[in-house]
Amino acid sequence: MSQQHEHEKVVGKDSKANFGTRGWLLVLFGLMSLFYVGSIQNESMNVVIPKLMELHGWGDGQISRITGYATFIGAMCVFFWNPVVRKFGAKWPAVIALAVVGIGMSLQGYVTSVGAYAVIRILTVIGTMSVMNYFLGVLVINWFPTKKGVAMGYITVGNNLASIVCIWMLTGLWSSFGFGGGSIAYGLLGLLPIAVLVFALDDYPEKFGLFPDNDTSMTREEADKMLEEGRRYEETSPWTVKRLLVTPQVWKIAVALGLLCLTISGILTHLVAIFTSRGYDQTSAMLAMTICSVLAIPLSIFLGVIDTKYGARIATIGLAVVMAVCFFVSVIDSKWSVFFAGFAAAAVMGCLNNVATSLPASIFGRYDMKRAQSVIIPIMQTLQAIGVGLTGTLAEKTGGFTAVMGLMGVCSIVGALILLTLKDECIGRIE
């Protein structure tokens, strides 16, 4: 097999969702995983923060900063996942991470001190970020090396579904079983994606006698040989951490995506509060958040098609521009304009996991992407860690969220400008 490197653009063979039965199971697993961990990482905080303030008298800024610290620690943990995945694969680490998330979610209903909550939140966020930003991406790239965009377009609908139903589910469960019992019930939802991963999936489609991208044009022998050579290459890849840290593409991807992550962490965790600050009551604010998330579902799928046809860079720039426009419109102090902030948050929530997987893979390829992500993700999530605490603190200082909206619009524009300087060519191994 020839080893290709510079000046090649990686796009999908087509944008059709012909994944095969087992491939669709991977999509289902990804969708359920993003629904579960994404809702606990972001959407749940819209009702968890007020609940903790009500029960314990803690401040919004205080709770938000804890999530910011937890996000930073979770980002640093990703440094360790590349050697773990190379040795054990992504399947079982993902199972463990999902279990940790469930345990953390269950325990949050029983904390009585800020210190205990901080420990639980840190462990929970390490699990959510590991699944969302590393393990799931590795599995998707292994199964769909060139159709990753369209696959993630369907998978990231899980994020939108989380925004649609999470806060309603949590408030209903807490009403029926109390804060502790309801949190345990929600934590147990993690058993669903765990079951699909354990019993129906593995790290590579070749282990089931299937083909990457469900591409049956190759023979079984060719597919097995490609996988064997690719795995052997992974062990000797020239992309060391030191080399990655001095590669401009790494920093451009990480900082651009990190700025978009900053907006999603800041806005989604406070979206209900943002609506109530513009005159909506609590129930209307929750309903408005739901409507925005429903409207963003087609955008998630559409972005996957654009990604596959025209490349992840173009798709990400387009997403950033749409976000910026929406955030700047939401600066207008009115009840209708805040819907643009909600739509921007829901859209990026549905699309960001797509491009955060597809963009690095388009630059580093199927077999080098794992190493690249172990450096890109910590940088990216360090910026995300700033978002929650920054939003809560800035809102407290300014008495509202107008300044926050303007700042998020600026972050989106800067992210788009950075990506305009990124050459759309693969510098890793291409099959």
Long-range contacts (C-beta under 8 A, 24 or more apart in sequence): 1-225, 1-226, 1-229, 1-431, 3-233, 3-429, 4-426, 4-429, 4-430, 5-426, 5-427, 5-428, 5-429, 5-430, 6-425, 6-427, 7-425, 8-425, 8-426, 8-430, 9-311, 9-362, 9-424, 9-425, 9-426, 10-146, 10-311, 10-361, 10-362, 10-365, 10-426, 10-430, 11-146, 11-308, 11-309, 11-310, 11-311, 11-362, 12-146, 12-147, 12-148, 12-149, 12-150, 12-213, 12-307, 12-308, 12-309, 13-146, 13-147, 13-213, 13-215, 14-147, 14-308, 15-147, 15-149, 15-150, 15-304, 15-305, 15-308, 15-309, 16-150, 17-150, 17-151, 17-154, 18-214, 19-144, 19-147, 19-151, 19-214, 20-210, 20-214, 22-200, 22-201, 22-205, 22-208, 22-210, 23-143, 23-144, 23-151, 23-205, 23-210, 23-214, 25-196, 25-200, 25-201, 26-139, 26-140, 26-143, 26-151, 26-201, 27-151, 27-154, 27-155, 28-196, 29-139, 29-193, 29-196, 29-197, 29-200, 29-201, 30-136, 30-139, 30-140, 30-151, 30-152, 30-155, 30-158, 31-154, 31-155, 31-156, 31-157, 31-158, 31-161, 32-158, 32-192, 32-193, 32-196, 33-94, 33-98, 33-131, 33-132, 33-136, 33-158, 33-193, 34-132, 34-136, 34-155, 34-156, 34-158, 34-159, 34-162, 34-353, 35-158, 35-159, 35-161, 35-162, 36-98, 36-101, 36-158, 36-162, 36-189, 36-190, 36-192, 36-193, 37-98, 37-101, 37-127, 37-128, 37-131, 37-132, 38-128, 38-132, 38-158, 38-159, 38-162, 38-349, 38-353, 39-162, 39-163, 39-166, 40-101, 40-104, 40-105, 40-124, 40-128, 40-186, 41-125, 41-128, 41-129, 41-132, 42-162, 42-264, 42-265, 42-268, 42-269, 42-349, 43-162, 43-163, 43-166, 43-167, 43-268, 43-269, 43-271, 44-166, 44-167, 44-170, 44-186, 45-268, 45-269, 45-270, 45-388, 46-167, 46-268, 46-269, 46-270, 46-271, 46-272, 46-273, 46-286, 46-289, 47-167, 47-170, 47-171, 47-272, 48-108, 48-170, 49-269, 49-270, 51-174, 51-179, 52-117, 55-179, 56-112, 56-114, 58-114, 59-396, 60-273, 60-392, 60-395, 60-396, 61-389, 61-392, 61-393, 61-396, 62-114, 63-117, 63-392, 64-269, 64-270, 64-388, 64-389, 64-391, 64-392, 64-393, 65-388, 65-389, 65-392, 65-393, 66-114, 66-117, 66-118, 66-121, 67-121, 67-125, 67-265, 67-269, 67-388, 67-389, 68-265, 68-385, 68-386, 68-387, 68-388, 68-389, 68-390, 69-118, 69-122, 69-385, 69-389, 70-118, 70-121, 70-122, 70-124, 70-125, 70-126, 70-385, 71-125, 71-129, 71-265, 71-381, 71-384, 71-385, 71-388, 72-381, 72-382, 72-385, 73-122, 73-125, 73-126, 74-122, 74-125, 74-126, 74-128, 74-129, 74-130, 74-381, 75-129, 75-377, 75-378, 75-379, 75-380, 75-381, 75-382, 75-384, 75-385, 76-378, 77-126, 77-129, 77-130, 78-129, 78-130, 78-133, 78-134, 78-373, 78-374, 78-377, 78-378, 78-381, 79-374, 79-375, 79-378, 81-130, 81-134, 81-135, 81-374, 82-370, 82-371, 82-373, 82-374, 85-134, 85-135, 85-138, 85-370, 86-234, 86-235, 86-370, 89-202, 89-203, 90-134, 90-135, 90-138, 90-139, 90-142, 90-203, 91-139, 91-197, 91-201, 91-202, 91-203, 93-130, 93-135, 94-130, 94-131, 94-135, 94-136, 94-139, 94-197, 95-194, 95-197, 95-198, 97-126, 97-127, 97-128, 97-130, 97-131, 97-135, 98-127, 98-131, 98-190, 98-193, 98-194, 98-197, 99-127, 99-190, 99-194, 100-124, 100-126, 100-127, 101-127, 101-128, 101-131, 101-187, 101-190, 102-187, 102-188, 102-189, 102-190, 102-191, 103-187, 104-187, 105-183, 105-186, 105-187, 105-190, 106-183, 106-184, 106-187, 106-188, 107-183, 108-183, 109-178, 109-179, 109-180, 109-181, 109-182, 109-183, 109-184, 110-180, 129-377, 129-381, 132-353, 133-353, 133-356, 133-373, 133-377, 133-380, 133-381, 134-373, 134-374, 134-377, 136-353, 136-357, 137-353, 137-356, 137-357, 137-361, 137-369, 137-373, 138-203, 138-369, 138-370, 138-373, 139-201, 139-203, 140-357, 141-357, 141-361, 141-366, 141-369, 141-370, 142-203, 142-204, 142-205, 142-212, 142-366, 143-204, 143-205, 143-212, 143-213, 144-212, 144-213, 145-212, 145-213, 145-361, 145-365, 145-366, 145-431, 146-213, 146-308, 147-213, 147-308, 148-307, 148-308, 148-357, 148-358, 148-361, 149-303, 149-304, 149-305, 149-306, 149-307, 149-308, 149-312, 149-315, 149-354, 149-358, 150-304, 150-305, 150-307, 150-308, 151-304, 152-304, 152-307, 152-353, 152-354, 152-357, 152-358, 153-300, 153-301, 153-302, 153-303, 153-304, 153-305, 153-307, 153-308, 153-354, 154-301, 154-304, 155-353, 155-354, 156-300, 156-304, 156-350, 156-351, 156-352, 156-353, 156-354, 157-297, 157-300, 157-301, 157-350, 159-300, 159-349, 159-350, 159-352, 159-353, 160-293, 160-294, 160-296, 160-297, 160-300, 160-346, 160-349, 160-350, 161-293, 161-297, 162-349, 163-268, 163-289, 163-290, 163-292, 163-293, 163-296, 163-346, 163-349, 164-290, 164-293, 164-294, 165-290, 167-272, 167-286, 167-289, 168-286, 168-290, 171-286, 212-366, 226-431, 230-366, 230-367, 230-429, 230-431, 231-367, 233-367, 233-429, 234-367, 234-370, 237-367, 237-368, 237-371, 237-429, 239-364, 239-368, 239-371, 239-372, 239-428, 240-371, 241-371, 241-374, 241-375, 244-371, 244-372, 244-375, 245-375, 247-427, 249-363, 249-422, 249-423, 249-427, 250-372, 250-375, 250-376, 250-379, 251-379, 252-418, 252-419, 252-421, 252-422, 253-359, 253-360, 253-363, 253-376, 253-380, 253-422, 254-375, 254-376, 254-377, 254-379, 254-380, 255-379, 255-380, 255-383, 255-415, 255-418, 256-316, 256-320, 256-414, 256-415, 256-416, 256-418, 256-419, 256-422, 257-316, 257-352, 257-355, 257-356, 257-359, 257-376, 257-380, 257-415, 258-379, 258-380, 258-381, 258-382, 258-383, 258-384, 259-383, 259-411, 259-412, 259-414, 259-415, 259-418, 260-316, 260-319, 260-320, 260-323, 260-348, 260-352, 260-411, 260-412, 260-415, 261-352, 261-356, 261-380, 261-381, 261-383, 261-384, 261-387, 262-383, 262-384, 262-386, 262-387, 262-390, 262-408, 262-411, 263-323, 263-327, 263-344, 263-345, 263-348, 263-387, 263-408, 263-411, 263-412, 264-345, 264-348, 264-349, 264-352, 264-384, 264-387, 265-384, 265-385, 265-387, 265-388, 265-391, 266-387, 266-388, 266-390, 266-391, 266-404, 266-408, 267-341, 267-344, 267-345, 267-387, 267-391, 267-404, 267-408, 268-345, 268-349, 269-388, 269-391, 270-391, 270-392, 270-395, 270-401, 270-404, 271-341, 271-342, 271-345, 273-395, 273-401, 274-338, 274-341, 274-342, 274-401, 274-404, 275-338, 275-342, 277-395, 277-400, 277-401, 278-333, 278-334, 278-335, 278-337, 278-338, 279-335, 280-335, 288-338, 288-339, 288-342, 289-342, 289-346, 291-339, 291-342, 292-339, 292-342, 292-343, 292-345, 292-346, 293-342, 293-346, 293-349, 293-350, 295-343, 295-346, 296-343, 296-346, 296-347, 296-349, 296-350, 297-350, 299-347, 299-350, 299-351, 300-347, 300-350, 300-351, 300-354, 303-350, 303-351, 303-354, 303-355, 304-354, 307-354, 307-355, 307-358, 311-362, 311-424, 312-355, 312-358, 312-359, 312-361, 312-362, 313-359, 313-362, 313-419, 313-422, 313-424, 314-424, 315-351, 315-354, 315-355, 315-358, 316-355, 316-359, 316-419, 317-416, 317-419, 317-420, 319-347, 319-348, 319-351, 319-352, 319-355, 320-412, 320-413, 320-415, 320-416, 320-419, 321-412, 321-413, 321-416, 322-347, 323-347, 323-348, 323-408, 323-409, 323-412, 324-409, 324-410, 324-412, 324-413, 324-416, 325-409, 327-405, 327-406, 327-408, 327-409, 327-412, 328-405, 328-406, 328-409, 330-405, 331-402, 331-405, 331-406, 331-409, 333-402, 341-401, 341-405, 341-408, 344-408, 356-380, 362-424, 362-426, 363-422, 363-425, 363-426, 363-427, 363-428, 364-426, 364-427, 364-428, 365-426, 365-428, 365-429, 365-430, 365-431, 366-429, 366-431, 367-428, 367-429, 368-428, 368-429, 369-428, 372-428
